[in-house]
């Protein structure tokens, strides 16, 4: 392999190592200004947008034992990697493509699984990590809250009975 190609493969490989997911997008018809907007949006999610050469991406992906991407390596390709919130990144990509009426995600890879465009859209529909954490904590807290309510019900009921009895005595 030529030195220039090896350098490019290593550079793309470095990008692929930044997260356990990668989204391949078609950046055809995206202006330089729109690319800048997309990069800013993705940066808020800790992700990066890189235009790559298909042949270089293919070699780098094979070096990292990613699923075979050759089927989607046609036309202009960019990768989105980085950050620890693939759902948030997928959501940002989908919103950008919808708002700008641009081509969407070609394919995604999460771990060792290939994600179709529909799978990526399902991923984008998931709540954010923060929301999922809050929901999980709420589930952990629910049994304790219910137990406290049950334990509190007995003394409350007893107080209500005693108060009714006192009110009855007072009225007689």
mmCIF file of the C-alpha atoms, coordinates in Angstrom:
data_MODEL
# 
_entry.id   MODEL 
# 
loop_
_atom_site.group_PDB 
_atom_site.id 
_atom_site.type_symbol 
_atom_site.label_atom_id 
_atom_site.label_alt_id 
_atom_site.label_comp_id 
_atom_site.label_asym_id 
_atom_site.label_entity_id 
_atom_site.label_seq_id 
_atom_site.pdbx_PDB_ins_code 
_atom_site.Cartn_x 
_atom_site.Cartn_y 
_atom_site.Cartn_z 
_atom_site.occupancy 
_atom_site.B_iso_or_equiv 
_atom_site.pdbx_formal_charge 
_atom_site.auth_seq_id 
_atom_site.auth_comp_id 
_atom_site.auth_asym_id 
_atom_site.auth_atom_id 
_atom_site.pdbx_PDB_model_num 
ATOM 1   C CA . UNK A 1 1   ? 0.000   0.000  0.000  1.00 0.00 ? 1   UNK A CA 1 
ATOM 2   C CA . UNK A 1 2   ? 1.280   3.439  -0.899 1.00 0.00 ? 2   UNK A CA 1 
ATOM 3   C CA . UNK A 1 3   ? 2.383   5.670  1.962  1.00 0.00 ? 3   UNK A CA 1 
ATOM 4   C CA . UNK A 1 4   ? -0.323  8.267  1.204  1.00 0.00 ? 4   UNK A CA 1 
ATOM 5   C CA . UNK A 1 5   ? -3.065  5.654  1.216  1.00 0.00 ? 5   UNK A CA 1 
ATOM 6   C CA . UNK A 1 6   ? -1.730  4.086  4.425  1.00 0.00 ? 6   UNK A CA 1 
ATOM 7   C CA . UNK A 1 7   ? -1.805  7.525  6.063  1.00 0.00 ? 7   UNK A CA 1 
ATOM 8   C CA . UNK A 1 8   ? -5.419  8.072  4.953  1.00 0.00 ? 8   UNK A CA 1 
ATOM 9   C CA . UNK A 1 9   ? -6.468  4.594  6.134  1.00 0.00 ? 9   UNK A CA 1 
ATOM 10  C CA . UNK A 1 10  ? -4.848  5.257  9.521  1.00 0.00 ? 10  UNK A CA 1 
ATOM 11  C CA . UNK A 1 11  ? -6.578  8.644  9.764  1.00 0.00 ? 11  UNK A CA 1 
ATOM 12  C CA . UNK A 1 12  ? -10.016 7.185  8.956  1.00 0.00 ? 12  UNK A CA 1 
ATOM 13  C CA . UNK A 1 13  ? -9.267  4.325  11.348 1.00 0.00 ? 13  UNK A CA 1 
ATOM 14  C CA . UNK A 1 14  ? -8.558  6.857  14.093 1.00 0.00 ? 14  UNK A CA 1 
ATOM 15  C CA . UNK A 1 15  ? -11.978 8.388  13.461 1.00 0.00 ? 15  UNK A CA 1 
ATOM 16  C CA . UNK A 1 16  ? -13.656 4.975  13.536 1.00 0.00 ? 16  UNK A CA 1 
ATOM 17  C CA . UNK A 1 17  ? -12.007 4.232  16.893 1.00 0.00 ? 17  UNK A CA 1 
ATOM 18  C CA . UNK A 1 18  ? -13.665 7.276  18.503 1.00 0.00 ? 18  UNK A CA 1 
ATOM 19  C CA . UNK A 1 19  ? -16.956 5.486  19.178 1.00 0.00 ? 19  UNK A CA 1 
ATOM 20  C CA . UNK A 1 20  ? -18.721 2.157  19.004 1.00 0.00 ? 20  UNK A CA 1 
ATOM 21  C CA . UNK A 1 21  ? -20.922 3.436  16.181 1.00 0.00 ? 21  UNK A CA 1 
ATOM 22  C CA . UNK A 1 22  ? -20.516 5.016  12.776 1.00 0.00 ? 22  UNK A CA 1 
ATOM 23  C CA . UNK A 1 23  ? -23.128 6.470  10.432 1.00 0.00 ? 23  UNK A CA 1 
ATOM 24  C CA . UNK A 1 24  ? -22.407 6.688  6.713  1.00 0.00 ? 24  UNK A CA 1 
ATOM 25  C CA . UNK A 1 25  ? -24.176 9.594  5.058  1.00 0.00 ? 25  UNK A CA 1 
ATOM 26  C CA . UNK A 1 26  ? -24.483 10.883 1.548  1.00 0.00 ? 26  UNK A CA 1 
ATOM 27  C CA . UNK A 1 27  ? -23.238 14.466 1.504  1.00 0.00 ? 27  UNK A CA 1 
ATOM 28  C CA . UNK A 1 28  ? -24.265 15.095 -2.087 1.00 0.00 ? 28  UNK A CA 1 
ATOM 29  C CA . UNK A 1 29  ? -25.978 18.500 -2.534 1.00 0.00 ? 29  UNK A CA 1 
ATOM 30  C CA . UNK A 1 30  ? -24.760 19.748 0.870  1.00 0.00 ? 30  UNK A CA 1 
ATOM 31  C CA . UNK A 1 31  ? -23.127 23.160 0.645  1.00 0.00 ? 31  UNK A CA 1 
ATOM 32  C CA . UNK A 1 32  ? -20.046 24.194 2.589  1.00 0.00 ? 32  UNK A CA 1 
ATOM 33  C CA . UNK A 1 33  ? -22.230 26.424 4.792  1.00 0.00 ? 33  UNK A CA 1 
ATOM 34  C CA . UNK A 1 34  ? -24.619 23.550 5.528  1.00 0.00 ? 34  UNK A CA 1 
ATOM 35  C CA . UNK A 1 35  ? -21.671 21.264 6.299  1.00 0.00 ? 35  UNK A CA 1 
ATOM 36  C CA . UNK A 1 36  ? -20.514 23.818 8.856  1.00 0.00 ? 36  UNK A CA 1 
ATOM 37  C CA . UNK A 1 37  ? -23.992 23.928 10.417 1.00 0.00 ? 37  UNK A CA 1 
ATOM 38  C CA . UNK A 1 38  ? -24.118 20.131 10.569 1.00 0.00 ? 38  UNK A CA 1 
ATOM 39  C CA . UNK A 1 39  ? -20.681 19.952 12.178 1.00 0.00 ? 39  UNK A CA 1 
ATOM 40  C CA . UNK A 1 40  ? -21.744 22.480 14.839 1.00 0.00 ? 40  UNK A CA 1 
ATOM 41  C CA . UNK A 1 41  ? -24.924 20.520 15.545 1.00 0.00 ? 41  UNK A CA 1 
ATOM 42  C CA . UNK A 1 42  ? -23.047 17.247 15.800 1.00 0.00 ? 42  UNK A CA 1 
ATOM 43  C CA . UNK A 1 43  ? -20.368 18.803 17.991 1.00 0.00 ? 43  UNK A CA 1 
ATOM 44  C CA . UNK A 1 44  ? -23.046 19.477 20.623 1.00 0.00 ? 44  UNK A CA 1 
ATOM 45  C CA . UNK A 1 45  ? -23.535 15.689 20.727 1.00 0.00 ? 45  UNK A CA 1 
ATOM 46  C CA . UNK A 1 46  ? -19.769 15.089 20.863 1.00 0.00 ? 46  UNK A CA 1 
ATOM 47  C CA . UNK A 1 47  ? -19.795 13.751 17.298 1.00 0.00 ? 47  UNK A CA 1 
ATOM 48  C CA . UNK A 1 48  ? -17.755 14.598 14.211 1.00 0.00 ? 48  UNK A CA 1 
ATOM 49  C CA . UNK A 1 49  ? -18.513 14.701 10.477 1.00 0.00 ? 49  UNK A CA 1 
ATOM 50  C CA . UNK A 1 50  ? -15.726 13.645 8.093  1.00 0.00 ? 50  UNK A CA 1 
ATOM 51  C CA . UNK A 1 51  ? -15.767 13.319 4.315  1.00 0.00 ? 51  UNK A CA 1 
ATOM 52  C CA . UNK A 1 52  ? -13.914 10.147 3.367  1.00 0.00 ? 52  UNK A CA 1 
ATOM 53  C CA . UNK A 1 53  ? -12.881 8.296  0.263  1.00 0.00 ? 53  UNK A CA 1 
ATOM 54  C CA . UNK A 1 54  ? -14.905 5.099  -0.169 1.00 0.00 ? 54  UNK A CA 1 
ATOM 55  C CA . UNK A 1 55  ? -11.921 2.839  -0.861 1.00 0.00 ? 55  UNK A CA 1 
ATOM 56  C CA . UNK A 1 56  ? -10.070 4.171  2.178  1.00 0.00 ? 56  UNK A CA 1 
ATOM 57  C CA . UNK A 1 57  ? -13.125 3.704  4.410  1.00 0.00 ? 57  UNK A CA 1 
ATOM 58  C CA . UNK A 1 58  ? -13.543 0.153  3.141  1.00 0.00 ? 58  UNK A CA 1 
ATOM 59  C CA . UNK A 1 59  ? -9.955  -0.768 4.078  1.00 0.00 ? 59  UNK A CA 1 
ATOM 60  C CA . UNK A 1 60  ? -10.157 0.989  7.473  1.00 0.00 ? 60  UNK A CA 1 
ATOM 61  C CA . UNK A 1 61  ? -13.479 -0.715 8.291  1.00 0.00 ? 61  UNK A CA 1 
ATOM 62  C CA . UNK A 1 62  ? -12.090 -4.143 7.387  1.00 0.00 ? 62  UNK A CA 1 
ATOM 63  C CA . UNK A 1 63  ? -9.016  -3.469 9.557  1.00 0.00 ? 63  UNK A CA 1 
ATOM 64  C CA . UNK A 1 64  ? -11.364 -2.913 12.507 1.00 0.00 ? 64  UNK A CA 1 
ATOM 65  C CA . UNK A 1 65  ? -13.556 -5.947 11.773 1.00 0.00 ? 65  UNK A CA 1 
ATOM 66  C CA . UNK A 1 66  ? -16.637 -3.825 11.097 1.00 0.00 ? 66  UNK A CA 1 
ATOM 67  C CA . UNK A 1 67  ? -19.438 -5.425 9.091  1.00 0.00 ? 67  UNK A CA 1 
ATOM 68  C CA . UNK A 1 68  ? -19.007 -5.310 5.323  1.00 0.00 ? 68  UNK A CA 1 
ATOM 69  C CA . UNK A 1 69  ? -19.926 -1.812 4.113  1.00 0.00 ? 69  UNK A CA 1 
ATOM 70  C CA . UNK A 1 70  ? -19.043 -2.253 0.447  1.00 0.00 ? 70  UNK A CA 1 
ATOM 71  C CA . UNK A 1 71  ? -22.715 -2.258 -0.575 1.00 0.00 ? 71  UNK A CA 1 
ATOM 72  C CA . UNK A 1 72  ? -23.107 1.348  0.642  1.00 0.00 ? 72  UNK A CA 1 
ATOM 73  C CA . UNK A 1 73  ? -19.758 2.705  -0.522 1.00 0.00 ? 73  UNK A CA 1 
ATOM 74  C CA . UNK A 1 74  ? -20.930 4.385  -3.695 1.00 0.00 ? 74  UNK A CA 1 
ATOM 75  C CA . UNK A 1 75  ? -21.179 8.073  -4.388 1.00 0.00 ? 75  UNK A CA 1 
ATOM 76  C CA . UNK A 1 76  ? -20.043 10.795 -2.000 1.00 0.00 ? 76  UNK A CA 1 
ATOM 77  C CA . UNK A 1 77  ? -19.672 9.391  1.513  1.00 0.00 ? 77  UNK A CA 1 
ATOM 78  C CA . UNK A 1 78  ? -19.107 11.026 4.869  1.00 0.00 ? 78  UNK A CA 1 
ATOM 79  C CA . UNK A 1 79  ? -18.900 9.387  8.278  1.00 0.00 ? 79  UNK A CA 1 
ATOM 80  C CA . UNK A 1 80  ? -20.296 10.563 11.575 1.00 0.00 ? 80  UNK A CA 1 
ATOM 81  C CA . UNK A 1 81  ? -18.520 9.231  14.670 1.00 0.00 ? 81  UNK A CA 1 
ATOM 82  C CA . UNK A 1 82  ? -17.784 10.185 18.259 1.00 0.00 ? 82  UNK A CA 1 
ATOM 83  C CA . UNK A 1 83  ? -19.645 10.896 21.427 1.00 0.00 ? 83  UNK A CA 1 
ATOM 84  C CA . UNK A 1 84  ? -21.394 8.367  23.622 1.00 0.00 ? 84  UNK A CA 1 
ATOM 85  C CA . UNK A 1 85  ? -24.961 9.039  22.540 1.00 0.00 ? 85  UNK A CA 1 
ATOM 86  C CA . UNK A 1 86  ? -25.701 7.378  19.193 1.00 0.00 ? 86  UNK A CA 1 
ATOM 87  C CA . UNK A 1 87  ? -29.405 8.094  19.641 1.00 0.00 ? 87  UNK A CA 1 
ATOM 88  C CA . UNK A 1 88  ? -28.795 11.839 19.998 1.00 0.00 ? 88  UNK A CA 1 
ATOM 89  C CA . UNK A 1 89  ? -26.476 11.843 16.994 1.00 0.00 ? 89  UNK A CA 1 
ATOM 90  C CA . UNK A 1 90  ? -29.020 9.931  14.883 1.00 0.00 ? 90  UNK A CA 1 
ATOM 91  C CA . UNK A 1 91  ? -31.676 12.428 15.984 1.00 0.00 ? 91  UNK A CA 1 
ATOM 92  C CA . UNK A 1 92  ? -29.469 15.385 14.990 1.00 0.00 ? 92  UNK A CA 1 
ATOM 93  C CA . UNK A 1 93  ? -28.693 13.830 11.594 1.00 0.00 ? 93  UNK A CA 1 
ATOM 94  C CA . UNK A 1 94  ? -32.332 13.098 10.867 1.00 0.00 ? 94  UNK A CA 1 
ATOM 95  C CA . UNK A 1 95  ? -33.387 16.634 11.850 1.00 0.00 ? 95  UNK A CA 1 
ATOM 96  C CA . UNK A 1 96  ? -30.685 18.184 9.655  1.00 0.00 ? 96  UNK A CA 1 
ATOM 97  C CA . UNK A 1 97  ? -31.612 16.036 6.644  1.00 0.00 ? 97  UNK A CA 1 
ATOM 98  C CA . UNK A 1 98  ? -35.307 16.764 7.098  1.00 0.00 ? 98  UNK A CA 1 
ATOM 99  C CA . UNK A 1 99  ? -34.865 20.523 7.664  1.00 0.00 ? 99  UNK A CA 1 
ATOM 100 C CA . UNK A 1 100 ? -32.493 20.929 4.715  1.00 0.00 ? 100 UNK A CA 1 
ATOM 101 C CA . UNK A 1 101 ? -34.254 18.386 2.477  1.00 0.00 ? 101 UNK A CA 1 
ATOM 102 C CA . UNK A 1 102 ? -31.013 16.443 2.011  1.00 0.00 ? 102 UNK A CA 1 
ATOM 103 C CA . UNK A 1 103 ? -30.131 12.806 1.589  1.00 0.00 ? 103 UNK A CA 1 
ATOM 104 C CA . UNK A 1 104 ? -30.133 10.858 4.816  1.00 0.00 ? 104 UNK A CA 1 
ATOM 105 C CA . UNK A 1 105 ? -28.083 8.119  6.346  1.00 0.00 ? 105 UNK A CA 1 
ATOM 106 C CA . UNK A 1 106 ? -26.908 5.370  4.005  1.00 0.00 ? 106 UNK A CA 1 
ATOM 107 C CA . UNK A 1 107 ? -26.201 2.864  6.762  1.00 0.00 ? 107 UNK A CA 1 
ATOM 108 C CA . UNK A 1 108 ? -25.106 2.740  10.367 1.00 0.00 ? 108 UNK A CA 1 
ATOM 109 C CA . UNK A 1 109 ? -22.958 0.390  12.380 1.00 0.00 ? 109 UNK A CA 1 
ATOM 110 C CA . UNK A 1 110 ? -23.523 0.005  16.098 1.00 0.00 ? 110 UNK A CA 1 
ATOM 111 C CA . UNK A 1 111 ? -21.093 -2.384 17.707 1.00 0.00 ? 111 UNK A CA 1 
ATOM 112 C CA . UNK A 1 112 ? -20.981 -5.292 15.266 1.00 0.00 ? 112 UNK A CA 1 
ATOM 113 C CA . UNK A 1 113 ? -24.500 -4.759 13.877 1.00 0.00 ? 113 UNK A CA 1 
ATOM 114 C CA . UNK A 1 114 ? -25.380 -3.083 10.604 1.00 0.00 ? 114 UNK A CA 1 
ATOM 115 C CA . UNK A 1 115 ? -28.276 -0.621 10.869 1.00 0.00 ? 115 UNK A CA 1 
ATOM 116 C CA . UNK A 1 116 ? -30.463 0.214  7.899  1.00 0.00 ? 116 UNK A CA 1 
ATOM 117 C CA . UNK A 1 117 ? -31.762 3.739  7.441  1.00 0.00 ? 117 UNK A CA 1 
ATOM 118 C CA . UNK A 1 118 ? -35.013 2.628  9.130  1.00 0.00 ? 118 UNK A CA 1 
ATOM 119 C CA . UNK A 1 119 ? -33.030 1.217  12.074 1.00 0.00 ? 119 UNK A CA 1 
ATOM 120 C CA . UNK A 1 120 ? -31.194 4.527  12.426 1.00 0.00 ? 120 UNK A CA 1 
ATOM 121 C CA . UNK A 1 121 ? -34.538 6.346  12.433 1.00 0.00 ? 121 UNK A CA 1 
ATOM 122 C CA . UNK A 1 122 ? -35.770 4.015  15.193 1.00 0.00 ? 122 UNK A CA 1 
ATOM 123 C CA . UNK A 1 123 ? -32.589 4.773  17.117 1.00 0.00 ? 123 UNK A CA 1 
ATOM 124 C CA . UNK A 1 124 ? -33.288 8.486  16.667 1.00 0.00 ? 124 UNK A CA 1 
ATOM 125 C CA . UNK A 1 125 ? -36.748 7.995  18.202 1.00 0.00 ? 125 UNK A CA 1 
ATOM 126 C CA . UNK A 1 126 ? -35.286 6.699  21.462 1.00 0.00 ? 126 UNK A CA 1 
ATOM 127 C CA . UNK A 1 127 ? -35.219 9.099  24.403 1.00 0.00 ? 127 UNK A CA 1 
ATOM 128 C CA . UNK A 1 128 ? -31.909 10.719 25.293 1.00 0.00 ? 128 UNK A CA 1 
ATOM 129 C CA . UNK A 1 129 ? -29.504 9.069  27.726 1.00 0.00 ? 129 UNK A CA 1 
ATOM 130 C CA . UNK A 1 130 ? -30.502 11.545 30.444 1.00 0.00 ? 130 UNK A CA 1 
ATOM 131 C CA . UNK A 1 131 ? -34.215 10.729 30.021 1.00 0.00 ? 131 UNK A CA 1 
ATOM 132 C CA . UNK A 1 132 ? -33.511 6.989  30.076 1.00 0.00 ? 132 UNK A CA 1 
ATOM 133 C CA . UNK A 1 133 ? -31.446 7.380  33.266 1.00 0.00 ? 133 UNK A CA 1 
ATOM 134 C CA . UNK A 1 134 ? -34.253 9.383  34.905 1.00 0.00 ? 134 UNK A CA 1 
ATOM 135 C CA . UNK A 1 135 ? -36.820 6.740  33.912 1.00 0.00 ? 135 UNK A CA 1 
ATOM 136 C CA . UNK A 1 136 ? -34.615 3.981  35.303 1.00 0.00 ? 136 UNK A CA 1 
ATOM 137 C CA . UNK A 1 137 ? -34.114 5.818  38.595 1.00 0.00 ? 137 UNK A CA 1 
ATOM 138 C CA . UNK A 1 138 ? -37.861 6.375  38.787 1.00 0.00 ? 138 UNK A CA 1 
ATOM 139 C CA . UNK A 1 139 ? -38.429 2.639  38.387 1.00 0.00 ? 139 UNK A CA 1 
ATOM 140 C CA . UNK A 1 140 ? -35.954 1.914  41.174 1.00 0.00 ? 140 UNK A CA 1 
ATOM 141 C CA . UNK A 1 141 ? -37.650 4.482  43.414 1.00 0.00 ? 141 UNK A CA 1 
ATOM 142 C CA . UNK A 1 142 ? -41.243 3.310  42.786 1.00 0.00 ? 142 UNK A CA 1 
ATOM 143 C CA . UNK A 1 143 ? -41.231 0.258  45.125 1.00 0.00 ? 143 UNK A CA 1 
ATOM 144 C CA . UNK A 1 144 ? -39.827 2.335  47.995 1.00 0.00 ? 144 UNK A CA 1 
ATOM 145 C CA . UNK A 1 145 ? -42.455 5.037  47.469 1.00 0.00 ? 145 UNK A CA 1 
ATOM 146 C CA . UNK A 1 146 ? -45.258 2.478  47.448 1.00 0.00 ? 146 UNK A CA 1 
ATOM 147 C CA . UNK A 1 147 ? -43.909 0.774  50.577 1.00 0.00 ? 147 UNK A CA 1 
ATOM 148 C CA . UNK A 1 148 ? -43.779 4.114  52.389 1.00 0.00 ? 148 UNK A CA 1 
ATOM 149 C CA . UNK A 1 149 ? -47.385 4.789  51.366 1.00 0.00 ? 149 UNK A CA 1 
ATOM 150 C CA . UNK A 1 150 ? -48.537 1.404  52.674 1.00 0.00 ? 150 UNK A CA 1 
ATOM 151 C CA . UNK A 1 151 ? -46.658 1.808  55.940 1.00 0.00 ? 151 UNK A CA 1 
ATOM 152 C CA . UNK A 1 152 ? -48.048 5.304  56.368 1.00 0.00 ? 152 UNK A CA 1 
ATOM 153 C CA . UNK A 1 153 ? -51.614 4.156  55.635 1.00 0.00 ? 153 UNK A CA 1 
ATOM 154 C CA . UNK A 1 154 ? -51.926 2.098  58.846 1.00 0.00 ? 154 UNK A CA 1 
ATOM 155 C CA . UNK A 1 155 ? -51.158 4.949  61.288 1.00 0.00 ? 155 UNK A CA 1 
ATOM 156 C CA . UNK A 1 156 ? -53.205 7.367  59.187 1.00 0.00 ? 156 UNK A CA 1 
ATOM 157 C CA . UNK A 1 157 ? -56.183 5.017  59.305 1.00 0.00 ? 157 UNK A CA 1 
ATOM 158 C CA . UNK A 1 158 ? -55.776 4.599  63.066 1.00 0.00 ? 158 UNK A CA 1 
ATOM 159 C CA . UNK A 1 159 ? -55.654 8.365  63.569 1.00 0.00 ? 159 UNK A CA 1 
ATOM 160 C CA . UNK A 1 160 ? -58.799 8.753  61.440 1.00 0.00 ? 160 UNK A CA 1 
ATOM 161 C CA . UNK A 1 161 ? -60.654 6.126  63.528 1.00 0.00 ? 161 UNK A CA 1 
ATOM 162 C CA . UNK A 1 162 ? -59.584 7.776  66.789 1.00 0.00 ? 162 UNK A CA 1 
ATOM 163 C CA . UNK A 1 163 ? -60.578 11.204 65.475 1.00 0.00 ? 163 UNK A CA 1 
ATOM 164 C CA . UNK A 1 164 ? -64.007 9.887  64.428 1.00 0.00 ? 164 UNK A CA 1 
ATOM 165 C CA . UNK A 1 165 ? -64.472 8.339  67.868 1.00 0.00 ? 165 UNK A CA 1 
ATOM 166 C CA . UNK A 1 166 ? -63.455 11.609 69.560 1.00 0.00 ? 166 UNK A CA 1 
ATOM 167 C CA . UNK A 1 167 ? -65.870 13.543 67.347 1.00 0.00 ? 167 UNK A CA 1 
ATOM 168 C CA . UNK A 1 168 ? -68.626 11.056 68.240 1.00 0.00 ? 168 UNK A CA 1 
ATOM 169 C CA . UNK A 1 169 ? -67.947 11.460 71.983 1.00 0.00 ? 169 UNK A CA 1 
ATOM 170 C CA . UNK A 1 170 ? -67.981 15.226 71.620 1.00 0.00 ? 170 UNK A CA 1 
ATOM 171 C CA . UNK A 1 171 ? -71.369 15.196 69.878 1.00 0.00 ? 171 UNK A CA 1 
ATOM 172 C CA . UNK A 1 172 ? -72.959 13.038 72.613 1.00 0.00 ? 172 UNK A CA 1 
# 
